[in-house]
Amino acid sequence: MHSHPTPGWQHMSPPDVIAEERLAPRVYATTGLPLVGLTVGTDGAWSARFWPRIGPGQFQNKWCGTVRVVGSDFKVTFMNKIAHPPVFRDELSRTYSSWGKDKQALLARLRVGIIGAGSVGNLIGEALARMGIEDIILIDFDTVKRHNLDRMLHATVNDIGRLKVDVMADGLEAHATAGNFRVEALPFSVTEEKGYKAALDCDVLFSCVDRPWPRQALNVIAYAHLIPVIDGGINVGVTSSGKLRGADWRAHVASPDRPCLECLKQYDPANVSMERQGLLDDPTYVSGLPKEHFINRNENVFAFSMNAAGLQVLQFLTMAVQPGGISDTGQQTYHFVTGSMDHGELDQCKLGCPFPTFQGKGDHLEFQVTVKERKVDPKSSGGLGDEPRLS
């Protein structure tokens, strides 16, 4: 790591190349990994390159398209030659007039992953596609069922039985405003190796899942792989006579220097263990659980999903656009009955939480959260994104 006396993306001088080229074989011999060279400019912009081995004693630099800095703040530097600046189309004139072309150029080039293609995930995807995001990855293994049609934005009766990610991808492609929009639909769980690895190829992740195991996997990604996870959930209370007692929805960002999803009580590790054993997809086991258990709470309506999705999108915009210099508003919980908003008091993980110790360990983290292939009964409600629940 070193600095240059100029702003923006930094290229390499001949002495830089010589210095890193000499270091690369030593690093590889010691770690088995490529050297990463980093340069920072006067404006805080970082540039980076890997030095992979290309032959015996030979190493060649390979430029990174983006460098991401995460924590309570969020900054991304792009190499324009690889991560091309967006074309500012007329369709987006009112969008970028709100926060300027520089922020729009940042937003457009982020690779955004949406984990869970149910009610909230579809609405978030629609917002991102219309805001000019160019690259979206959808991860969900579930299919459209009749009971999804009252709140899944892009689904119709004709889509019953289709993969949710395929239905969602079709809708986003039809409504996207970016000139070179790309959406990738992956029919996997984030707890499967293929889904997990796809999530690692994103700059930002939206957690739109309704199960504890996927949330734990995303929690690991947020800290071990330094990818911010924007999470949220809905909790609807109904009386024994079927009347609405209350409805709440929450949004927050899991990232280094912010509290993790486990400390925010967005999942219980005990429930992760039950899900991994297949108990939460076992009708006999589920029938014995109390009615108030999260797996039995299925109440939700489109209006609640719409507002929960909106709150997550606003958390994303605050983190990336940083209006007024503010990048972190903390956890936000809206109470439908009283019309009030609470702001979480937890600024960091609780004492003894292991997740801060995971930071930056990446593939070297000895904490297994994935399986090669996840088997779920297609008749069960084991999808990733039907109704993200708030604990």
C-alpha positions in Angstrom: 0.0 0.0 0.0 1.3 3.5 -0.9 0.0 6.9 -1.8 0.2 9.1 -4.9 0.0 13.0 -4.9 -3.0 13.1 -7.3 -6.7 12.4 -7.0 -8.9 9.6 -8.5 -7.9 6.2 -9.8 -4.1 5.7 -9.7 -2.0 3.9 -12.3 1.5 2.6 -11.6 4.8 4.3 -12.2 7.8 2.1 -13.3 9.2 2.0 -9.8 5.7 0.8 -8.5 5.8 -2.0 -11.0 9.3 -3.0 -10.1 8.6 -3.0 -6.3 5.4 -5.0 -6.6 6.8 -7.4 -9.1 9.7 -8.2 -6.7 7.2 -8.7 -3.8 4.8 -11.0 -5.7 6.9 -14.2 -5.7 7.7 -13.8 -2.0 4.1 -13.4 -1.1 3.0 -16.3 -3.2 5.8 -18.6 -1.7 4.7 -17.7 1.8 0.9 -17.7 1.5 0.1 -19.4 -1.8 -2.0 -16.3 -2.6 -1.4 -13.4 -5.0 0.0 -10.1 -3.9 -2.5 -7.3 -3.9 -1.1 -3.8 -4.5 -3.1 -0.8 -3.3 -2.6 2.9 -4.1 -4.6 5.8 -2.5 -5.0 9.3 -4.1 -5.3 12.6 -2.4 -9.1 12.4 -2.4 -9.2 9.0 -0.7 -9.8 7.1 -3.9 -8.2 3.6 -3.9 -6.9 1.6 -6.8 -5.9 -2.0 -6.7 -4.4 -4.9 -8.7 -3.7 -8.6 -8.1 -0.4 -10.2 -9.1 -1.4 -13.8 -10.1 1.3 -16.3 -11.0 1.4 -16.9 -14.8 4.3 -19.3 -14.9 7.4 -20.5 -13.0 8.8 -17.4 -11.3 6.5 -15.2 -13.4 3.8 -12.9 -12.1 1.7 -10.3 -14.0 -0.5 -7.6 -12.6 -4.3 -7.8 -13.2 -6.2 -4.6 -12.5 -9.3 -4.6 -10.3 -12.4 -2.9 -11.7 -13.5 -1.6 -8.3 -12.2 -1.1 -4.8 -14.8 -1.0 -2.0 -14.3 0.5 1.4 -16.9 -0.6 4.0 -17.7 0.1 7.6 -19.8 2.9 9.1 -18.9 4.6 5.8 -19.2 3.2 2.2 -17.0 4.3 -0.7 -16.2 2.7 -4.0 -13.6 3.7 -6.6 -13.9 2.5 -10.1 -11.4 1.9 -12.9 -13.3 3.4 -15.8 -11.5 1.2 -18.4 -13.0 -1.9 -16.7 -16.1 -0.5 -14.9 -17.4 1.9 -17.6 -19.2 5.0 -16.5 -22.9 4.9 -17.2 -24.6 6.8 -20.0 -27.0 9.4 -18.6 -30.2 8.7 -20.4 -33.3 10.9 -20.5 -35.3 8.2 -18.6 -33.1 8.9 -15.6 -32.9 12.7 -15.6 -35.2 13.1 -12.6 -33.4 10.4 -10.7 -29.9 11.8 -10.9 -31.1 15.4 -10.5 -31.8 14.4 -6.9 -28.3 13.4 -6.0 -26.1 14.4 -8.9 -24.3 12.5 -11.7 -21.3 11.5 -9.6 -23.5 9.6 -7.1 -25.6 8.2 -10.0 -22.4 6.9 -11.6 -21.6 5.1 -8.4 -25.0 3.6 -7.9 -25.3 2.5 -11.5 -22.0 0.5 -11.4 -22.6 -1.3 -8.2 -23.3 -5.0 -8.6 -26.3 -5.6 -6.4 -27.4 -9.0 -5.2 -31.0 -9.6 -4.1 -31.3 -12.8 -2.0 -34.9 -13.8 -2.0 -37.3 -13.2 -4.9 -40.6 -13.0 -3.0 -42.7 -10.0 -2.2 -40.1 -7.7 -0.7 -37.3 -8.8 -3.1 -39.4 -8.1 -6.2 -40.2 -4.6 -5.0 -36.6 -3.8 -4.2 -35.5 -5.1 -7.6 -38.1 -3.0 -9.3 -36.9 0.1 -7.5 -33.2 -0.6 -8.4 -34.0 -1.3 -12.0 -35.9 1.9 -12.4 -33.1 3.9 -10.6 -30.6 2.9 -13.3 -28.7 0.1 -11.5 -27.0 -1.8 -14.3 -26.1 -5.1 -12.8 -28.4 -7.2 -10.6 -28.1 -10.8 -9.4 -31.1 -12.7 -8.2 -30.7 -15.7 -5.9 -33.7 -17.9 -4.9 -34.5 -21.6 -5.6 -38.2 -21.4 -5.0 -41.1 -21.4 -7.5 -44.2 -19.3 -7.7 -47.3 -20.7 -5.9 -50.9 -19.5 -6.0 -50.6 -17.9 -2.5 -47.7 -15.7 -3.8 -49.9 -13.9 -6.3 -51.4 -11.3 -3.8 -48.0 -9.8 -3.2 -45.4 -10.9 -5.7 -45.1 -7.9 -8.0 -44.3 -9.5 -11.4 -46.2 -12.8 -11.0 -49.4 -13.8 -12.7 -51.5 -17.0 -12.7 -49.6 -18.1 -15.8 -46.3 -18.0 -13.8 -47.4 -20.6 -11.2 -44.7 -23.3 -11.1 -42.0 -21.1 -12.7 -38.9 -20.2 -10.8 -39.3 -16.9 -8.9 -36.0 -15.6 -10.1 -37.0 -16.1 -13.8 -40.3 -14.3 -13.3 -38.6 -11.5 -11.5 -35.8 -11.2 -14.1 -38.4 -10.9 -16.9 -40.1 -8.0 -15.0 -36.9 -6.2 -14.3 -35.7 -6.4 -17.9 -39.0 -4.9 -19.1 -38.8 -2.0 -16.7 -35.0 -1.2 -16.4 -33.9 2.3 -17.3 -30.1 1.6 -17.7 -28.9 1.4 -21.2 -26.8 -1.7 -20.6 -28.9 -3.5 -18.0 -27.9 -7.0 -16.9 -29.9 -9.3 -14.6 -28.7 -12.8 -13.7 -31.3 -15.3 -12.3 -29.7 -18.0 -10.2 -32.0 -20.8 -8.9 -30.1 -21.6 -5.8 -30.2 -20.9 -2.1 -27.5 -18.7 -0.6 -26.8 -21.6 1.7 -25.7 -23.7 -1.3 -22.2 -23.4 -2.6 -23.2 -22.0 -6.0 -25.6 -19.4 -4.5 -23.1 -18.4 -1.8 -20.3 -17.9 -4.3 -22.5 -15.8 -6.5 -23.3 -13.6 -3.6 -19.6 -13.0 -3.0 -19.4 -11.4 -6.4 -21.5 -8.5 -5.4 -20.8 -5.0 -3.9 -24.0 -4.9 -1.9 -26.5 -7.5 -0.9 -30.2 -7.2 0.0 -31.5 -9.8 2.4 -35.1 -10.6 1.5 -35.2 -14.0 3.2 -37.6 -15.5 5.6 -35.5 -18.2 7.2 -32.7 -18.2 9.8 -30.1 -20.2 7.9 -29.9 -17.9 4.9 -29.7 -14.9 7.3 -26.8 -16.5 9.1 -25.0 -17.1 5.8 -25.5 -13.4 4.8 -24.3 -12.4 8.3 -21.0 -14.3 7.6 -20.7 -12.6 4.2 -21.1 -9.2 5.7 -18.1 -9.6 8.0 -15.9 -12.3 6.6 -16.2 -11.0 3.0 -16.8 -7.3 3.8 -20.0 -7.0 1.7 -22.7 -4.8 3.2 -26.0 -6.6 3.7 -29.2 -4.6 3.8 -31.6 -6.6 5.8 -35.2 -6.1 6.9 -38.3 -7.9 8.0 -42.0 -7.7 8.7 -44.0 -8.8 11.8 -47.8 -8.9 11.7 -49.9 -9.7 14.7 -53.4 -11.0 14.4 -55.9 -11.7 17.2 -57.6 -15.0 17.8 -60.7 -13.7 16.0 -58.6 -12.8 12.9 -58.4 -9.0 13.4 -55.2 -7.1 12.9 -53.4 -6.4 16.2 -50.3 -4.7 14.8 -47.8 -4.7 12.0 -44.1 -3.6 12.1 -41.3 -3.5 9.6 -37.6 -2.9 10.1 -34.5 -2.2 8.0 -30.8 -2.0 8.9 -27.4 -2.6 7.4 -25.0 -5.4 8.6 -21.4 -4.4 8.0 -18.1 -3.9 9.9 -18.6 -1.1 12.5 -22.3 -1.9 12.6 -24.2 -4.5 14.6 -24.6 -7.9 13.0 -27.9 -9.6 12.3 -27.5 -12.0 15.2 -27.1 -9.2 17.7 -30.1 -7.4 16.1 -32.0 -10.7 16.8 -32.9 -11.2 13.2 -32.4 -14.9 13.6 -31.8 -17.4 16.4 -28.8 -19.7 16.1 -31.0 -22.5 17.6 -33.4 -22.1 14.6 -30.5 -22.3 12.2 -29.6 -25.7 13.7 -33.2 -26.9 13.3 -33.3 -25.7 9.7 -30.0 -27.4 8.8 -31.4 -30.6 10.2 -34.5 -30.2 7.9 -36.9 -29.9 10.8 -38.4 -26.6 9.6 -39.4 -28.4 6.4 -40.9 -31.4 8.2 -44.7 -31.0 8.4 -44.9 -33.4 11.4 -42.3 -31.4 13.3 -43.8 -28.0 12.3 -47.3 -29.1 13.4 -46.0 -29.5 16.9 -44.6 -26.0 17.2 -46.6 -23.3 18.9 -48.7 -21.0 16.8 -46.6 -18.0 17.6 -43.4 -19.7 16.3 -42.0 -17.7 13.4 -42.4 -20.6 11.0 -46.2 -20.5 11.6 -46.6 -16.7 11.1 -47.6 -16.2 7.5 -49.7 -13.1 7.7 -48.6 -10.4 5.2 -50.1 -8.1 2.6 -48.7 -6.2 -0.4 -48.9 -2.9 1.4 -46.6 -4.1 4.2 -44.1 -5.6 1.8 -44.1 -2.4 -0.2 -43.2 -0.3 2.8 -40.6 -2.8 4.1 -39.0 -2.8 0.7 -39.0 1.0 0.6 -37.3 1.2 4.0 -34.5 -1.2 2.8 -34.0 0.8 -0.3 -33.7 4.0 1.7 -31.1 2.3 3.9 -29.2 1.5 0.7 -29.4 5.0 -0.6 -28.3 6.6 2.7 -25.3 4.3 2.8 -24.3 5.0 -0.9 -25.5 8.5 -1.6 -24.7 9.9 2.0 -27.1 12.8 1.9 -25.9 15.7 4.0 -22.8 13.6 4.8 -24.8 11.0 6.7 -24.1 7.4 5.7 -25.6 5.5 8.7 -29.0 6.3 10.3 -29.0 3.1 12.3 -31.7 0.5 12.6 -35.2 1.8 11.7 -38.5 0.2 12.8 -41.9 1.5 11.7 -45.0 0.7 13.7 -48.1 0.7 11.5 -50.7 1.0 14.2 -49.2 4.1 15.9 -47.5 5.5 12.8 -44.3 5.9 14.7 -40.6 5.2 13.9 -38.1 3.8 16.3 -34.3 4.1 15.8 -32.2 1.3 17.2 -29.9 2.0 20.1 -27.4 -0.7 19.2 -24.4 0.9 17.6 -22.2 -2.2 17.5 -22.2 -5.9 18.2 -22.8 -7.0 21.8 -19.8 -8.0 23.9 -18.6 -11.5 23.1 -20.2 -11.6 19.6 -17.9 -13.6 17.3 -18.8 -11.9 14.1 -16.5 -8.8 14.5 -13.6 -11.4 14.7 -14.6 -12.7 11.3 -13.8 -9.5 9.5 -11.8 -9.9 6.4 -11.1 -13.6 6.8 -12.9 -14.5 3.6 -12.4 -18.1 2.5 -10.1 -18.8 5.4 -12.9 -18.5 8.0 -13.4 -21.8 9.7 -17.2 -21.4 10.0 -19.2 -23.6 7.6 -22.5 -22.1 6.5 -23.1 -23.8 3.2 -23.9 -27.2 1.8 -23.1 -28.4 -1.7 -26.7 -28.7 -2.6 -29.7 -28.0 -0.4 -32.7 -30.3 -0.7 -36.1 -28.8 0.1 -39.5 -30.4 -0.3 -41.1 -28.4 -3.2 -44.4 -28.7 -1.3 -43.0 -27.0 1.8 -42.8 -23.2 2.4 -39.1 -23.3 2.4 -38.5 -20.5 0.0 -36.0 -17.7 0.6 -38.1 -14.7 0.0 -41.8 -15.1 0.6 -42.2 -12.8 3.6 -39.0 -11.6 5.3 -39.8 -11.8 9.0 -38.9 -9.3 11.7 -38.1 -11.0 15.0 
